[in-house]
Amino acid sequence: MRTVIYAINVSIDGFIEDKNGEIGWSEPSEELHRYFGDLELEIDVHLYGRRMYETMAGYWPTADTNLSAPEHEIEYARRWKRVANVVFSHTLEQVREPDRLVRENVAEEIRRLKAQPGKAMVVGGAGLAASLMKLDLIDEVRLAVHPVILGGGKPMFPSLDDMLRFRLIETRQFKGGVVLLRYQRPESQAGLRT
């Protein structure tokens, strides 16, 4: 069964956007950017909410043609374009080809995708990740914790009805003080989920 990974940049106090909805505080170093580029090799599907899809699709499809871009960005763009995009939105009318738009039944669609053969899938977008967290459909969380306290903004996790347990499987420190924390659902719980 395929897994769903939620990988996100986050502040020490647990926010993914500041009070103004900005993410500039999380500007990744080349080393961290390459880490996220390597993640593209582990997956074959991006699961996007509307806002994150519009951000990513607005830049990465042609980023590898910008000859003045750093090599790690060009490589990321090439890897990003090889991965399928499934977009979950009630408001979008269409997505670019060959991306796929899903308007309803998020849980059903994610379960269907998880049952298919293939690599892991990564969630992009806090709203979609929150929905999947509430439905207990996130198998792994990768937090790139930046050395900043924002004091408010958009939290990385939603309020949940039930506690979800994870186990730490990796830590890694990047230049600039960013620390990666990688968690997976315990095997004993994974078999109990629907």
C-alpha positions as CSV (number, residue, x, y, z in Angstrom):
1,M,0.0,0.0,0.0
2,R,1.3,3.5,-0.9
3,T,1.9,6.0,1.8
4,V,1.0,9.7,2.2
5,I,3.7,12.0,3.4
6,Y,3.1,15.5,4.7
7,A,6.4,17.5,4.3
8,I,6.4,21.1,5.5
9,N,8.5,24.0,6.6
10,V,7.5,25.1,10.1
11,S,8.5,27.6,12.7
12,I,9.6,26.5,16.2
13,D,6.1,27.5,17.5
14,G,4.3,25.4,14.9
15,F,3.3,27.8,12.2
16,I,3.6,27.4,8.5
17,E,2.7,31.0,7.6
18,D,3.2,34.2,9.6
19,K,0.3,36.5,10.7
20,N,0.3,38.1,7.2
21,G,0.1,34.7,5.4
22,E,3.8,35.0,4.3
23,I,6.3,32.2,4.1
24,G,9.4,34.2,3.3
25,W,10.8,33.4,6.8
26,S,11.3,29.8,5.6
27,E,13.5,30.5,2.6
28,P,15.3,27.2,2.2
29,S,19.1,26.9,1.9
30,E,20.5,25.1,-1.1
31,E,21.0,22.0,1.2
32,L,17.4,22.0,2.3
33,H,16.2,22.7,-1.2
34,R,18.1,19.7,-2.4
35,Y,16.6,17.6,0.4
36,F,13.1,18.5,-0.9
37,G,14.4,17.8,-4.5
38,D,15.4,14.3,-3.4
39,L,12.0,13.8,-1.9
40,E,10.6,14.1,-5.4
41,L,12.5,10.9,-6.3
42,E,10.6,9.0,-3.5
43,I,7.1,9.9,-4.8
44,D,5.0,9.7,-7.9
45,V,2.0,11.8,-6.9
46,H,1.6,15.3,-5.5
47,L,-1.7,15.8,-3.6
48,Y,-2.5,19.5,-3.7
49,G,-5.1,21.8,-2.4
50,R,-6.0,24.8,-4.6
51,R,-3.7,27.4,-3.2
52,M,-0.6,25.3,-3.1
53,Y,-1.3,24.0,-6.6
54,E,-1.7,27.5,-8.0
55,T,1.6,28.4,-6.4
56,M,3.5,25.4,-7.6
57,A,1.9,25.2,-11.1
58,G,2.6,28.9,-11.5
59,Y,6.4,28.5,-11.3
60,W,7.8,25.0,-11.5
61,P,6.6,23.9,-15.0
62,T,9.0,26.3,-16.7
63,A,11.6,26.9,-13.9
64,D,14.1,24.6,-15.6
65,T,14.2,26.9,-18.6
66,N,15.5,29.8,-16.5
67,L,19.2,29.6,-17.2
68,S,20.0,32.1,-14.5
69,A,18.4,29.9,-11.8
70,P,20.6,28.0,-9.4
71,E,21.3,24.4,-10.5
72,H,19.4,22.9,-7.5
73,E,16.2,24.8,-8.6
74,I,16.6,23.6,-12.2
75,E,17.0,20.0,-11.0
76,Y,14.0,20.4,-8.6
77,A,11.9,21.7,-11.5
78,R,12.8,18.7,-13.7
79,R,12.0,16.3,-10.9
80,W,8.8,18.1,-10.0
81,K,7.5,17.8,-13.6
82,R,7.9,14.0,-13.6
83,V,5.4,13.6,-10.8
84,A,1.7,13.5,-11.3
85,N,-0.5,16.2,-9.7
86,V,-3.9,15.5,-8.2
87,V,-5.7,18.7,-7.1
88,F,-8.5,18.7,-4.6
89,S,-10.7,21.8,-4.9
90,H,-14.3,22.9,-4.9
91,T,-13.5,26.3,-6.5
92,L,-11.1,25.6,-9.3
93,E,-12.8,25.2,-12.7
94,Q,-9.8,23.4,-14.4
95,V,-6.2,22.4,-13.9
96,R,-3.4,22.3,-16.5
97,E,-2.9,19.1,-18.5
98,P,-2.1,16.3,-17.5
99,D,-3.0,17.3,-13.9
100,R,-6.3,15.9,-12.5
101,L,-8.9,17.8,-10.5
102,V,-11.0,16.1,-7.8
103,R,-14.0,18.0,-6.4
104,E,-15.6,15.6,-4.0
105,N,-15.0,12.5,-1.8
106,V,-11.4,13.3,-0.7
107,A,-11.2,10.3,1.6
108,E,-12.5,7.9,-1.0
109,E,-10.0,9.3,-3.6
110,I,-7.0,9.1,-1.3
111,R,-7.9,5.6,-0.2
112,R,-8.2,4.6,-3.9
113,L,-4.8,6.1,-4.7
114,K,-3.2,4.4,-1.7
115,A,-4.4,1.0,-2.8
116,Q,-2.8,1.4,-6.2
117,P,0.8,0.3,-6.9
118,G,3.4,3.0,-7.0
119,K,5.6,5.2,-4.9
120,A,4.6,7.4,-2.0
121,M,2.5,10.5,-2.4
122,V,3.2,13.9,-0.8
123,V,0.6,16.4,0.4
124,G,1.0,20.0,-0.5
125,G,-1.2,22.6,1.2
126,A,-2.1,23.0,4.8
127,G,-5.9,22.8,4.2
128,L,-5.7,19.5,2.4
129,A,-3.2,18.2,4.9
130,A,-5.6,19.2,7.8
131,S,-8.4,17.3,6.1
132,L,-6.3,14.2,5.6
133,M,-5.0,14.4,9.2
134,K,-8.6,14.5,10.5
135,L,-9.4,11.5,8.3
136,D,-6.3,9.7,9.6
137,L,-4.8,9.3,6.1
138,I,-1.3,10.7,6.7
139,D,1.3,8.0,7.2
140,E,4.4,10.1,7.6
141,V,5.2,13.7,8.7
142,R,8.4,15.4,7.8
143,L,8.9,18.7,9.6
144,A,11.6,21.1,8.5
145,V,11.7,23.2,11.7
146,H,13.2,26.6,11.2
147,P,14.9,28.6,14.0
148,V,12.3,31.2,14.2
149,I,9.3,31.9,16.4
150,L,6.5,33.6,14.5
151,G,4.2,34.2,17.5
152,G,1.1,33.4,15.4
153,G,-0.1,32.6,11.9
154,K,-1.4,29.5,10.3
155,P,-0.8,26.4,12.4
156,M,0.7,23.3,10.8
157,F,-1.9,20.9,12.3
158,P,-5.6,21.2,12.7
159,S,-7.5,20.6,15.9
160,L,-8.3,16.9,16.1
161,D,-11.0,14.9,17.8
162,D,-8.6,12.0,18.6
163,M,-4.9,11.8,19.3
164,L,-2.7,10.4,16.6
165,R,0.5,8.7,17.6
166,F,3.7,8.8,15.5
167,R,7.2,7.4,16.0
168,L,10.4,9.3,15.3
169,I,12.4,7.6,12.5
170,E,15.0,10.3,11.5
171,T,16.5,13.6,12.6
172,R,18.8,15.7,10.5
173,Q,20.3,19.1,10.9
174,F,20.8,21.5,8.0
175,K,23.0,24.6,7.8
176,G,21.3,27.6,9.2
177,G,19.8,25.7,12.1
178,V,17.0,24.0,10.3
179,V,16.2,20.5,11.8
180,L,14.3,17.8,10.0
181,L,12.1,15.7,12.2
182,R,10.7,12.6,10.3
183,Y,7.8,10.7,11.9
184,Q,5.8,7.6,10.8
185,R,2.6,6.1,12.1
186,P,3.4,3.0,14.3
187,E,3.0,-0.2,12.4
188,S,0.6,-1.4,15.1
189,Q,-1.8,1.5,14.4
190,A,-1.4,1.4,10.6
191,G,-3.2,-1.9,10.3
192,L,-6.1,-0.6,12.4
193,R,-6.9,2.3,10.1
194,T,-9.5,2.2,7.4
